């Protein structure tokens, strides 16, 4: 009757389909039914308006209900999670209680036995069963690591950026005994640590701690990790104790408990509870963001950060136990929040933060082969870098020296390394060139000594020269011929040159002077040896280096003795010795220390003041032939006939890297190594005719 | 390498010149380094530089390409001695071009376009270029196995190297003679390229002074 007309009107007014229409139809019907009983004030527009109004209201309510429903669902999930966490916590605590009881019984038994010499009759004393694995098997550990990785990803998705993680991991790593901290900071870091560790509250851990709870406590420095573990567990249990009032009469001589008990009363637990709830909420939301609103979680993630910083600020500003207390509480919440992940032990800690902290470890540089210098026909006896440029000079048994510019590379087949072709070939020696020394910076000269007994001065062509330029005789400088036998070692400093030759002498030169030879040093006149047996040095110096800002020269002889000459007087002032012949000697750039490389595979460190051998170490599997010290005096490079180049940290005298390079010709392999004075290059020269540069 | 008696074939720093590389010879079969051929050649030369037969006698197990390659390396190395001597005498003003006889002018191939270098430049550039080529990873990546495609390169290197000899012979005779007396280098070179054909015989224009070379060698 009228219903159809009403519905037609409704359809005109663009309402939805049947359901709405039926609703309106019903109300219209009602209205229509009511209509006759009331006065006829209702007009069609009024009805329509009313209908529309009602419908809009219903829509509003529906959306409201849906919002509420979602909210309630979230709340339910949250509460469920909370409850689950509480249950876990309860289980942990119960387990701990059992452990404590067990420990107490043990202690009582011990005490009784000690006191009375007889066993105490107790109920069956057995350790509580360990339901869950405390030390997870590696398989589980990897699973947890994976889970952890997922968590990390999720955290990142919600905007929990890497910087936050890095900051935390930094703090954690600082905490983990990498530094020595005083107790205040350690407590602070316990707070942080609890935030980040999934602490191991397992039975074993507890037993360990409490078994030696009565031992004198170790200093924080020596066992930072252990101390922190102890302290942390103590604080955490202190919090638990405060809540449960359990075992307060225990004779534990752990000071923190007393401190914490005292301090706990000062602070409103309400604040702690507040923080705890807040923290818990954040944590849970982070985890639940998979299912529910990411926006909400993100917002709360930021808050979490804010709370963290707030918490940390409070921890550092106020007494440390605030942080520890809330941290303890928070840690509990964290365990409840993370369920199984709480099982991840402290021992996993360093590994777990490998990813986050890995890029922080890059202070140790790994050297990789970059350039291969091929052009010599025979073994490369000596190698030296240009003082400033990325260039180097090699001296070879094929009678030539070659200058190389590392910026001019030849496209090589292998992508890993670059081949370099020489810039210039120095030809003048008529015998193998055995040693090489670079001149002073900006002098653009270098010196070479050969088997023919000559020392030649070379003026280096500029690095931009073309290899196939016309011959320039000016490249060849002076020739110093005073030696009568092979020149095996050269050293240059402050415009002066020192050479050691197989004719038994060490000579000092000023190469640019008209009369270059300044002094000739022989080993015959010298003091008795400072250490070691009285050796008559065989008259063949093997290697030399300037020492002590070029006022002295250290010369190593073939029989193993090491003489330190004062260059002013020409006398040997110190004689050091050992049995094994030395192949190289280098003096430390800053310290009064000499380093020698020996045939017996050792590298020895000598104090240049006292003459004592301060350290000797087996460095290689075969004779050590090359030595180089980096310009800052921190690292040592050594090369050996066992085809390996090793990089050593001079402070710890440990090898930080080994590089295998070069092939053997006869029994020789690596003949020289060098550091660049300014740039991060190291080079090795081999008997196979190659020189390699590593970056 | 070392045998049971632990002979270490090393030149330790401080060795006198006369003691350089003074160690007992090692039979080729016992050498187990990748540079065995070079070691062997150098050892034989050191024992007697004039004994060409022994120097050039190839061990049976060896690939001929490798033998030629290693010998060529040794030649380029020893030619350095010639270059050193020439550096003092062969000036761009006196020898403006690289010639041997009046017939040919040799152009230096070390440049992008062949250039008429003075003799001393030709010598240096050729030796440098030979060093780059013989050591290049592209053509000679391995020292125990020579690619067939690279054998042709040996020929061109030999040709150029021979020109250095011929220039020295015709224009700096005294230097040439002195070097020959010491090292028998040119003779050895000629012997090598005839015994293991690397370059055509017409190129060998230097008159033979001795009759040690094998028969069948034509003289231009």
Boltz contact constraints between the chains, C-beta under 6 A:
constraints:
  - contact:
      token1: [A, 374]
      token2: [B, 135]
      max_distance: 6.0
  - contact:
      token1: [A, 375]
      token2: [B, 131]
      max_distance: 6.0
  - contact:
      token1: [A, 375]
      token2: [B, 135]
      max_distance: 6.0
  - contact:
      token1: [A, 377]
      token2: [B, 73]
      max_distance: 6.0
  - contact:
      token1: [A, 377]
      token2: [B, 77]
      max_distance: 6.0
  - contact:
      token1: [A, 398]
      token2: [B, 77]
      max_distance: 6.0
  - contact:
      token1: [A, 399]
      token2: [B, 80]
      max_distance: 6.0
  - contact:
      token1: [A, 400]
      token2: [B, 80]
      max_distance: 6.0
  - contact:
      token1: [A, 412]
      token2: [B, 137]
      max_distance: 6.0
  - contact:
      token1: [A, 419]
      token2: [B, 137]
      max_distance: 6.0
  - contact:
      token1: [A, 421]
      token2: [B, 132]
      max_distance: 6.0
  - contact:
      token1: [A, 425]
      token2: [B, 128]
      max_distance: 6.0
  - contact:
      token1: [A, 427]
      token2: [B, 80]
      max_distance: 6.0
  - contact:
      token1: [A, 427]
      token2: [B, 83]
      max_distance: 6.0
  - contact:
      token1: [A, 427]
      token2: [B, 84]
      max_distance: 6.0
  - contact:
      token1: [A, 428]
      token2: [B, 84]
      max_distance: 6.0
  - contact:
      token1: [A, 451]
      token2: [B, 17]
      max_distance: 6.0
  - contact:
      token1: [A, 451]
      token2: [B, 20]
      max_distance: 6.0
  - contact:
      token1: [A, 468]
      token2: [B, 110]
      max_distance: 6.0
  - contact:
      token1: [A, 468]
      token2: [B, 111]
      max_distance: 6.0
  - contact:
      token1: [A, 468]
      token2: [B, 125]
      max_distance: 6.0
  - contact:
      token1: [A, 470]
      token2: [B, 121]
      max_distance: 6.0
  - contact:
      token1: [A, 471]
      token2: [B, 120]
      max_distance: 6.0
  - contact:
      token1: [A, 471]
      token2: [B, 121]
      max_distance: 6.0
  - contact:
      token1: [A, 471]
      token2: [B, 124]
      max_distance: 6.0
  - contact:
      token1: [A, 485]
      token2: [B, 16]
      max_distance: 6.0
  - contact:
      token1: [A, 485]
      token2: [B, 17]
      max_distance: 6.0
  - contact:
      token1: [A, 486]
      token2: [B, 17]
      max_distance: 6.0
  - contact:
      token1: [A, 488]
      token2: [B, 13]
      max_distance: 6.0
  - contact:
      token1: [A, 488]
      token2: [B, 14]
      max_distance: 6.0
  - contact:
      token1: [A, 502]
      token2: [B, 14]
      max_distance: 6.0
  - contact:
      token1: [A, 502]
      token2: [B, 16]
      max_distance: 6.0
  - contact:
      token1: [A, 540]
      token2: [B, 14]
      max_distance: 6.0
  - contact:
      token1: [A, 542]
      token2: [B, 13]
      max_distance: 6.0
  - contact:
      token1: [A, 542]
      token2: [B, 14]
      max_distance: 6.0
  - contact:
      token1: [A, 543]
      token2: [B, 13]
      max_distance: 6.0
  - contact:
      token1: [A, 558]
      token2: [B, 14]
      max_distance: 6.0
  - contact:
      token1: [A, 583]
      token2: [B, 13]
      max_distance: 6.0
  - contact:
      token1: [A, 663]
      token2: [B, 34]
      max_distance: 6.0
  - contact:
      token1: [A, 664]
      token2: [B, 33]
      max_distance: 6.0
  - contact:
      token1: [A, 665]
      token2: [B, 35]
      max_distance: 6.0
  - contact:
      token1: [A, 666]
      token2: [B, 9]
      max_distance: 6.0
  - contact:
      token1: [A, 666]
      token2: [B, 39]
      max_distance: 6.0
  - contact:
      token1: [A, 667]
      token2: [B, 8]
      max_distance: 6.0
  - contact:
      token1: [A, 667]
      token2: [B, 9]
      max_distance: 6.0
  - contact:
      token1: [A, 667]
      token2: [B, 10]
      max_distance: 6.0
  - contact:
      token1: [A, 668]
      token2: [B, 10]
      max_distance: 6.0
  - contact:
      token1: [A, 688]
      token2: [B, 35]
      max_distance: 6.0
